[in-house]
Amino acid sequence: MSRHLIILVHAAQEVAPRYLRSLEDKLDVPVDFVLVNAGAYSSAYVRLAEKLGRLARQSAHSCALLAELVRYAGAPRNLEGYDTVTLASFSAGYALVRAVLADAPSSERLDGVVAIDSWHAGLEADGTARDSQLGGLVRFGLQARERPKVCWIAHTDVRTPQTGPGAFASTSQVAAEVRRLTGLPGAGADVSAGGLRVRAEDRQRQDHDEHVAALTEWGAPWLADAVVELLDRRDRLGVAVDDDPPPTQPGAPLGVRALKLSQAEQAAGVKERPGGEHHPRILEYLAGCMRDGKRIGKWLKTDETHWCAAAASWAAYSAAVEGEKVPHGWRAGVIELWLDALANGAARGASRIRRGEYVLQVGDLVILTRGGPAFGEGRDAFRKTNGQGHAARVALVPGDDYRTLDANVSDQWSDVERHIGNASFVGAVSYPQLEPEVIVPTDDELEGFVALEAARLMGVSDSVMRGEHGLDWAMGQLGGG
C-alpha cells in the first residue's frame, strides 16, 4: 500500500485532530500527518532551515535537506519510505518551505506544496512582491501545471506594512505575483491550471480573525483537497499510487548498512524528550518489538523505556532487503538479542574474541551487561545483573580497543570507546558478511601468469646452478620451507 507523508509547518498540536479528520474523510488511503513548530516568527524557520542545512551537508543523501526535515518532524518513516511528501505551511512556516524549494534535489523529490495564508516576501519598488524571493515557489508551480505534483496557494486580505523598514508583501500580493509569473490564466477568486491553484479567502471582518480562521476553519479541508488532487493527478498521469518503492540492493554487509542508518539517526539528533513528551522516532524503534511471537510495541509508549536493543533491531530490519536474514529478532530486551544469537549460531562469546578466534566486524552488535560483570557468556550471562544489559553497534575495530555507536547512552545516540577486556563484555552478535568476490582469470591472463611463473622458476634454478644461493634458499622460493 502507498505511503504518503504530510508535514504542516507552523501549527500547534491542538489543531492536529481537525486536520486528521479532514484527511480521513476525504482520502481512501492512509497518510502520516506531522506538525513542525519552531517559533512565532519566520526568523525561527530560517534558523531551523540553517540547522537542517548543516546536517544535510554532512549527509550523502541525494535529497539531504528534505530527508533531514522528515527526520526532524518525527515522521514514522524515513524519506525513502514514502511515495509522496506534501509540505504545507501556515503563516510564518513559509520560510522553511522556501528553503526546501531552493534546494533543487529536495524540490524535485517534493510532491506537494500547500499554502494556508502563508508566504510573504519583500517589496519591489513598484509595490509588488519581490520576485527573487519567490523563485522556488514559481518553479514548483510551473512544474505542478504539467507534472503529477500540486501547488495550492490560498491567501487572505490580511494587511501587512507597506512602507518603512518593516514593510513586506501580504499573502495576496505574493499570490498575485505567482499568478503573473506562472502565467496562470483567468480571473476571479479561484483559478487553476493542472496542479497549480490559487484561491482567495475572505470570511472575517478583522485581520486577526481572518488569519486565525485560515488555520482553524478552512485550512484543514483545503489541505485534504490538495492531497486528493495530488493522488488523482498521479493516477491520471501514469504514476502508480499503490506501488511500493523498489528495495535497495545491498552494496555493503547488512551490519554496515544498519550502522549507516544509526549514524543518520545520530546526526538527526534523535534523543529522549523531557517531561511528558516522547520522541516519535524512539517510539518507532519500540513499536516493532516482538516477544513470544506477539508484537509488544503497542505497550511501549514512552522514550524512557530502555531502547538500545529496539534501536539496534530497527536499524537492522530497516536496512535488510527482502530475503535477507537478520541474526536476531526485533527485540526490546538485550538478553533476548543474545538468546536469539545463541539459537541462530550467530553468538561469538567474549572468550573467543579475546583469544583472537573471532575478530569483531564493523556492523556487529556487541552485548554487554549493565550494573555488574558478565556471568560467563552463555544463557546465564546476565544472572548477576538481574537480566539487565546493553547492546551497541561496532563502528571501528583498530584492535583490542574498539568503538561503538550506542543508542540510549545519555538518553541519545552516542559514540563510545570500549575494550574487549571489559568485565561487562558478554560477546558479539556476528552479522553476515558479503561473500568474497571470486575473480576468474581470462585465458590471456592465465597464459601470462604461467609464463611469468615459468620464468621465475627458471631464475631460481639458474641462481642455484651459478652457486649464488643454496638449496635452502631455493626451497623457500618454491614454497617448501
C-alpha positions as CSV (number, residue, x, y, z in Angstrom):
1,M,0.0,0.0,0.0
2,S,1.2,3.5,-0.8
3,R,2.6,5.6,2.0
4,H,2.1,9.4,2.0
5,L,3.5,12.0,4.3
6,I,2.1,15.4,5.0
7,I,4.1,17.9,7.1
8,L,2.3,21.1,8.3
9,V,4.8,23.8,9.3
10,H,3.8,26.4,12.0
11,A,0.9,24.8,13.7
12,A,0.2,23.7,17.3
13,Q,-0.7,20.2,18.2
14,E,-4.2,21.4,19.2
15,V,-5.2,21.6,15.5
16,A,-4.0,18.1,14.6
17,P,-7.3,16.3,15.2
18,R,-9.1,18.7,12.9
19,Y,-6.7,18.1,10.1
20,L,-6.6,14.4,10.6
21,R,-10.4,14.2,10.4
22,S,-10.4,16.1,7.1
23,L,-7.8,13.8,5.7
24,E,-9.6,10.7,6.8
25,D,-12.9,11.9,5.5
26,K,-11.6,12.8,2.0
27,L,-8.9,10.1,1.4
28,D,-9.2,6.4,0.9
29,V,-5.6,5.7,1.6
30,P,-3.7,6.1,4.9
31,V,-1.4,9.0,5.4
32,D,1.1,10.1,8.0
33,F,0.5,13.7,9.3
34,V,3.0,15.5,11.4
35,L,3.5,19.1,12.6
36,V,6.5,21.3,12.9
37,N,6.5,24.4,15.1
38,A,9.8,26.2,15.6
39,G,8.6,29.6,16.9
40,A,6.4,32.5,16.4
41,Y,8.2,34.3,13.5
42,S,9.6,33.4,10.1
43,S,13.1,34.0,11.5
44,A,12.7,30.9,13.7
45,Y,12.1,28.9,10.5
46,V,15.1,30.5,8.8
47,R,17.2,29.3,11.7
48,L,15.7,25.8,11.5
49,A,16.4,25.7,7.8
50,E,20.1,26.6,8.5
51,K,20.3,23.9,11.1
52,L,18.9,21.3,8.8
53,G,21.2,22.6,6.1
54,R,24.3,21.9,8.2
55,L,23.1,18.4,8.8
56,A,22.4,17.9,5.2
57,R,25.9,18.9,4.2
58,Q,27.2,16.1,6.3
59,S,24.9,13.6,4.6
60,A,25.4,11.6,1.4
61,H,21.6,11.5,0.8
62,S,20.6,12.7,-2.7
63,C,17.8,14.8,-1.2
64,A,19.5,15.5,2.1
65,L,17.7,18.7,3.2
66,L,14.2,17.2,2.7
67,A,15.4,13.9,4.4
68,E,16.6,15.9,7.4
69,L,13.3,17.7,7.6
70,V,11.4,14.4,7.6
71,R,13.6,13.2,10.4
72,Y,13.3,16.4,12.4
73,A,9.5,16.4,12.0
74,G,9.4,12.9,13.7
75,A,7.7,11.2,10.8
76,P,7.2,7.5,11.3
77,R,9.4,6.6,8.4
78,N,12.4,7.9,6.6
79,L,12.0,9.8,3.4
80,E,12.6,6.6,1.4
81,G,9.6,5.0,3.0
82,Y,7.1,7.5,1.3
83,D,5.6,7.6,-2.1
84,T,4.6,11.2,-1.8
85,V,5.6,14.1,0.5
86,T,3.5,17.2,0.8
87,L,4.8,20.2,2.6
88,A,2.1,22.6,3.9
89,S,2.7,25.9,5.7
90,F,0.6,28.3,7.7
91,S,1.7,31.9,8.3
92,A,5.4,32.1,9.2
93,G,6.1,28.5,8.2
94,Y,6.7,29.6,4.6
95,A,10.3,30.4,5.4
96,L,11.1,26.7,5.9
97,V,9.3,25.7,2.8
98,R,11.1,28.4,0.8
99,A,14.4,26.9,1.9
100,V,13.4,23.4,0.8
101,L,12.2,24.7,-2.6
102,A,15.6,26.5,-3.0
103,D,17.4,23.1,-2.7
104,A,16.9,21.6,-6.2
105,P,17.1,17.9,-5.3
106,S,14.7,18.3,-2.4
107,S,12.3,20.4,-4.5
108,E,12.4,17.7,-7.2
109,R,11.5,15.0,-4.7
110,L,8.7,17.0,-3.1
111,D,5.2,16.2,-4.5
112,G,3.0,18.9,-3.0
113,V,3.3,22.4,-1.6
114,V,0.2,23.8,0.1
115,A,0.0,27.4,1.5
116,I,-2.6,28.3,4.1
117,D,-2.5,32.1,4.3
118,S,1.3,31.7,4.2
119,W,4.1,33.1,2.0
120,H,5.4,36.6,2.4
121,A,8.2,38.4,0.7
122,G,9.9,41.8,0.5
123,L,8.5,44.5,-1.8
124,E,9.8,45.7,-5.1
125,A,10.0,49.4,-5.9
126,D,6.6,49.1,-7.8
127,G,4.9,47.7,-4.6
128,T,4.7,44.1,-5.9
129,A,6.1,41.0,-4.1
130,R,9.9,40.6,-4.6
131,D,10.4,38.1,-7.4
132,S,13.9,37.0,-6.2
133,Q,12.2,35.5,-3.0
134,L,9.6,33.6,-5.0
135,G,11.8,31.7,-7.4
136,G,11.4,28.3,-5.8
137,L,7.7,28.6,-5.4
138,V,7.2,29.8,-9.0
139,R,9.4,26.9,-10.4
140,F,7.4,24.4,-8.4
141,G,4.1,25.9,-9.5
142,L,5.2,25.7,-13.2
143,Q,6.1,22.0,-12.6
144,A,2.7,21.4,-11.0
145,R,0.9,22.6,-14.1
146,E,2.3,19.8,-16.2
147,R,3.5,17.1,-13.8
148,P,2.0,14.9,-11.1
149,K,2.5,17.5,-8.4
150,V,0.3,20.1,-6.7
151,C,1.0,23.7,-5.7
152,W,-2.1,25.1,-4.0
153,I,-1.9,28.6,-2.6
154,A,-4.8,30.1,-0.5
155,H,-4.5,33.7,0.7
156,T,-6.5,36.3,2.5
157,D,-6.8,40.1,2.6
158,V,-4.9,40.4,5.8
159,R,-2.9,43.6,5.5
160,T,0.9,43.9,6.1
161,P,3.0,47.1,6.5
162,Q,3.6,48.6,3.1
163,T,6.1,51.3,3.9
164,G,9.1,51.8,6.2
165,P,11.8,49.4,7.2
166,G,9.3,46.7,8.4
167,A,7.4,46.6,5.1
168,F,6.7,43.3,3.4
169,A,4.3,41.8,0.9
170,S,1.0,40.3,2.1
171,T,-0.1,36.8,1.1
172,S,-2.4,38.4,-1.5
173,Q,0.4,40.3,-3.1
174,V,2.5,37.1,-3.2
175,A,-0.3,35.2,-4.8
176,A,-0.8,37.9,-7.4
177,E,2.9,37.8,-8.4
178,V,2.8,34.0,-8.5
179,R,-0.2,34.1,-10.9
180,R,1.7,36.6,-13.1
181,L,5.0,34.7,-13.2
182,T,3.4,31.3,-13.8
183,G,1.0,32.7,-16.5
184,L,-2.0,31.3,-14.5
185,P,-4.9,32.1,-16.8
186,G,-8.3,33.6,-15.9
187,A,-9.6,36.0,-13.3
188,G,-11.5,35.6,-10.1
189,A,-11.0,34.4,-6.6
190,D,-10.1,30.7,-7.5
191,V,-8.1,29.9,-10.6
192,S,-6.1,26.8,-11.5
193,A,-4.2,25.1,-14.3
194,G,-3.2,21.5,-13.9
195,G,-1.9,21.0,-10.4
196,L,-1.4,24.8,-9.8
197,R,-4.2,26.5,-7.9
198,V,-4.5,30.0,-6.3
199,R,-7.6,30.9,-4.2
200,A,-8.6,34.0,-2.2
201,E,-10.4,33.6,1.1
202,D,-12.4,36.4,2.8
203,R,-14.5,35.2,5.7
204,Q,-13.9,37.5,8.7
205,R,-14.0,41.3,9.2
206,Q,-10.9,41.6,11.4
207,D,-7.4,40.8,10.2
208,H,-6.6,38.7,13.3
209,D,-9.8,36.7,13.0
210,E,-9.2,36.2,9.3
211,H,-5.8,34.8,9.8
212,V,-6.8,32.5,12.6
213,A,-9.7,31.2,10.6
214,A,-7.2,30.1,7.9
215,L,-5.7,27.6,10.3
216,T,-8.7,26.6,12.3
217,E,-11.6,26.7,9.8
218,W,-10.8,26.3,6.1
219,G,-7.2,25.2,6.2
220,A,-7.9,21.6,7.0
221,P,-10.3,20.8,4.1
222,W,-8.1,22.9,1.8
223,L,-5.1,20.7,2.6
224,A,-7.1,17.5,2.3
225,D,-8.5,18.5,-1.1
226,A,-4.9,19.3,-2.2
227,V,-3.7,15.8,-1.3
228,V,-6.7,14.2,-3.0
229,E,-5.8,16.2,-6.2
230,L,-2.2,15.1,-5.9
231,L,-3.1,11.4,-5.8
232,D,-5.7,11.8,-8.6
233,R,-3.0,13.5,-10.8
234,R,-0.5,10.8,-10.1
235,D,-3.2,8.3,-11.2
236,R,-4.2,10.2,-14.3
237,L,-0.7,11.0,-15.4
238,G,0.5,7.4,-15.1
239,V,2.2,7.3,-11.7
240,A,1.0,4.2,-9.8
241,V,-0.3,5.3,-6.5
242,D,-0.1,1.9,-4.8
243,D,3.3,0.8,-5.9
244,D,5.8,0.4,-3.1
245,P,9.3,1.8,-3.8
246,P,11.7,-0.9,-5.0
247,P,14.1,-2.3,-2.4
248,T,17.6,-1.1,-2.4
249,Q,20.0,-3.9,-3.2
250,P,22.8,-4.3,-0.6
251,G,26.1,-2.8,-1.7
252,A,27.6,-3.4,1.8
253,P,27.2,-6.0,4.5
254,L,23.9,-5.8,6.5
255,G,25.7,-4.6,9.6
256,V,27.4,-1.8,7.8
257,R,24.1,-0.7,6.3
258,A,22.5,-0.8,9.8
259,L,25.4,1.3,11.1
260,K,24.8,3.9,8.4
261,L,21.2,4.2,9.4
262,S,22.1,4.5,13.0
263,Q,24.6,7.3,12.2
264,A,21.9,9.1,10.3
265,E,19.7,8.9,13.4
266,Q,22.6,10.3,15.5
267,A,23.1,13.2,13.0
268,A,19.4,14.0,13.2
269,G,19.7,14.4,16.9
270,V,17.2,11.7,18.0
271,K,17.1,11.7,21.8
272,E,14.7,11.5,24.6
273,R,12.5,14.5,25.3
274,P,12.0,15.8,28.8
275,G,8.6,15.8,30.6
276,G,5.6,14.1,29.2
277,E,6.6,14.5,25.5
278,H,8.2,11.5,23.8
279,H,10.3,11.4,20.7
280,P,8.3,9.7,17.9
281,R,11.3,8.2,16.3
282,I,12.2,6.3,19.6
283,L,8.6,5.2,19.8
284,E,9.0,3.8,16.2
285,Y,12.0,1.8,17.4
286,L,9.9,0.3,20.2
287,A,6.8,-0.2,18.1
288,G,8.2,-3.2,16.2
289,C,9.4,-5.2,19.2
290,M,8.3,-8.8,19.4
291,R,8.2,-11.3,22.2
292,D,6.8,-14.9,22.1
293,G,5.5,-14.3,18.6
294,K,3.5,-11.2,19.6
295,R,4.1,-7.6,19.0
296,I,4.7,-5.8,22.3
297,G,5.5,-2.4,20.9
298,K,1.9,-1.2,21.5
299,W,2.6,-1.2,25.2
300,L,6.0,0.6,24.9
301,K,4.8,4.2,24.7
302,T,7.5,6.3,26.4
303,D,11.0,7.2,25.4
304,E,12.1,6.5,28.9
305,T,11.9,2.8,28.1
306,H,15.4,1.3,27.6
307,W,15.6,1.5,23.8
308,C,19.1,0.3,22.9
309,A,18.0,-3.1,21.8
310,A,15.0,-1.8,20.0
311,A,17.0,0.8,18.1
312,A,19.6,-1.8,17.1
313,S,16.8,-4.0,15.8
314,W,15.1,-1.1,14.0
315,A,18.3,-0.3,12.1
316,A,18.9,-4.0,11.2
317,Y,15.4,-4.6,9.9
318,S,15.2,-1.2,8.1
319,A,18.5,-2.0,6.3
320,A,17.6,-5.6,5.4
321,V,16.2,-6.3,1.9
322,E,13.7,-9.0,1.0
323,G,15.0,-12.4,1.8
324,E,18.0,-11.2,3.9
325,K,18.3,-12.9,7.2
326,V,18.8,-10.8,10.4
327,P,20.7,-12.8,13.1
328,H,18.1,-11.9,15.8
329,G,14.5,-10.8,16.2
330,W,13.2,-7.2,16.7
331,R,13.7,-7.1,20.5
332,A,13.1,-4.8,23.4
333,G,15.5,-6.7,25.7
334,V,19.2,-7.2,25.3
335,I,19.1,-10.6,26.8
336,E,16.6,-11.6,24.0
337,L,19.1,-10.5,21.4
338,W,21.7,-12.7,22.9
339,L,19.4,-15.7,23.2
340,D,18.4,-15.2,19.6
341,A,22.1,-15.1,18.5
342,L,22.8,-18.3,20.6
343,A,19.9,-20.1,18.9
344,N,20.9,-18.9,15.4
345,G,24.6,-19.7,15.7
346,A,25.5,-16.0,15.5
347,A,26.8,-15.6,19.1
348,R,30.5,-15.1,19.5
349,G,31.5,-15.3,23.2
350,A,33.9,-12.8,24.8
351,S,36.5,-15.5,25.5
352,R,36.7,-16.5,21.8
353,I,37.1,-12.8,20.8
354,R,39.8,-12.3,23.5
355,R,41.7,-15.3,22.2
356,G,41.5,-14.0,18.6
357,E,39.4,-16.8,17.4
358,Y,36.8,-14.3,16.2
359,V,37.6,-10.7,15.2
360,L,34.9,-8.1,15.6
361,Q,33.5,-6.8,12.3
362,V,32.1,-3.3,11.7
363,G,28.3,-3.6,12.0
364,D,28.3,-6.5,14.5
365,L,26.4,-6.0,17.8
366,V,28.3,-6.2,21.0
367,I,26.4,-7.4,24.0
368,L,27.2,-6.2,27.5
369,T,25.8,-6.5,31.0
370,R,24.6,-3.4,32.8
371,G,25.1,-2.9,36.5
372,G,27.6,-5.6,37.1
373,P,30.0,-8.0,35.4
374,A,29.0,-10.8,32.9
375,F,28.5,-14.2,34.4
376,G,30.1,-16.2,31.6
377,E,28.8,-15.8,28.0
378,G,26.0,-18.4,27.7
379,R,22.4,-18.2,28.6
380,D,23.1,-17.2,32.2
381,A,25.4,-14.3,31.2
382,F,23.1,-11.7,32.8
383,R,22.5,-13.6,36.1
384,K,24.4,-11.1,38.2
385,T,22.7,-8.1,36.7
386,N,19.1,-9.3,37.1
387,G,18.8,-9.6,33.3
388,Q,19.9,-6.0,32.6
389,G,22.2,-5.5,29.6
390,H,23.2,-3.1,26.8
391,A,23.7,-3.5,23.0
392,A,25.9,-1.4,20.8
393,R,26.9,-1.4,17.1
394,V,30.5,-1.8,16.2
395,A,31.7,1.3,14.3
396,L,35.5,0.9,14.3
397,V,37.9,-2.0,15.2
398,P,41.5,-0.9,15.4
399,G,42.5,-3.7,17.7
400,D,41.5,-4.8,21.2
401,D,40.1,-1.3,21.6
402,Y,37.1,-0.7,19.5
403,R,34.4,2.0,19.0
404,T,30.7,1.6,19.1
405,L,27.6,3.6,18.2
406,D,25.2,3.2,21.1
407,A,21.5,4.0,21.4
408,N,20.2,5.2,24.8
409,V,23.6,6.4,26.2
410,S,23.0,9.7,27.9
411,D,19.4,9.4,26.5
412,Q,20.6,9.7,22.9
413,W,22.8,8.1,20.2
414,S,26.4,8.3,21.4
415,D,29.9,7.2,20.3
416,V,31.7,5.1,22.9
417,E,35.2,3.7,23.2
418,R,35.4,0.2,24.5
419,H,37.9,-2.7,25.1
420,I,37.4,-6.4,24.7
421,G,38.7,-7.0,28.2
422,N,35.9,-5.1,30.0
423,A,34.2,-7.3,32.6
424,S,30.7,-6.4,31.2
425,F,31.6,-7.8,27.8
426,V,29.4,-10.8,27.1
427,G,30.2,-11.2,23.4
428,A,29.0,-10.2,19.9
429,V,26.2,-11.0,17.5
430,S,28.0,-11.7,14.3
431,Y,26.3,-10.1,11.3
432,P,26.6,-11.8,7.9
433,Q,29.4,-10.6,5.7
434,L,29.3,-10.4,1.9
435,E,30.7,-13.4,0.1
436,P,34.1,-12.6,-1.3
437,E,34.2,-12.0,-5.0
438,V,35.7,-14.8,-6.9
439,I,37.7,-13.4,-9.9
440,V,38.2,-16.0,-12.7
441,P,41.2,-15.1,-14.9
442,T,40.7,-14.9,-18.6
443,D,42.6,-17.2,-20.9
444,D,45.1,-14.5,-21.8
445,E,45.7,-13.6,-18.1
446,L,46.2,-17.3,-17.2
447,E,48.6,-17.8,-20.1
448,G,50.6,-14.7,-18.9
449,F,50.7,-16.0,-15.3
450,V,52.0,-19.4,-16.4
451,A,54.7,-17.7,-18.5
452,L,55.8,-15.5,-15.6
453,E,55.8,-18.4,-13.1
454,A,57.9,-20.5,-15.5
455,A,60.4,-17.6,-15.9
456,R,60.6,-17.2,-12.1
457,L,61.3,-20.9,-11.6
458,M,64.0,-20.9,-14.3
459,G,65.6,-17.9,-12.5
460,V,65.7,-19.8,-9.2
461,S,67.3,-22.8,-10.9
462,D,69.9,-20.7,-12.7
463,S,70.8,-18.9,-9.4
464,V,71.5,-22.3,-7.7
465,M,73.4,-23.6,-10.7
466,R,75.7,-20.5,-10.6
467,G,76.4,-21.0,-6.9
468,E,74.7,-17.7,-5.9
469,H,72.3,-19.4,-3.5
470,G,71.9,-22.8,-1.8
471,L,69.2,-25.4,-1.7
472,D,67.6,-24.0,1.4
473,W,67.1,-20.6,-0.3
474,A,65.7,-22.4,-3.4
475,M,63.2,-24.4,-1.3
476,G,62.0,-21.2,0.4
477,Q,61.4,-19.6,-3.0
478,L,59.5,-22.6,-4.2
479,G,57.3,-22.6,-1.0
480,G,58.8,-25.7,0.5
481,G,60.3,-24.2,3.7
